[in-house]
């Protein structure tokens, strides 16, 4: 039996104005839900419908990116290098959508973030 199309199982996704953002924690990216959705899109033949509107948002904790190691086993020098290595790993695991956008967001490094005091 053929799985239902994304259009029938997810109302509103056929609207070309809808941006689909799949989020995952850094260490587990791509997570199971992310891979399952992408595999479903590929299996239903909807890749062309979603490729330009599908984005991955990877959410690192403060030290996760800088803890990444390159292929030679050397620790990266900065967060951006860690993000690039993780991006390559994520996209290698999701080969069905080559043109997919993959971005990272760390609330600790966000430029407009205000420091908040914790209640005592």
Buried (B, 14 or more C-beta within 10 A) or exposed (E): EEEEBBEEEBEEBBEEEEEBEBBBEBEEBBBEEBBEBBEBBBBBEBBEBBBEBBBBBBBBEEEBBBEBEEEEEEEBEEBEBBBBBBBEEBBEEBEEBEEBBBEBEBEEEEEEEEEEEEEE
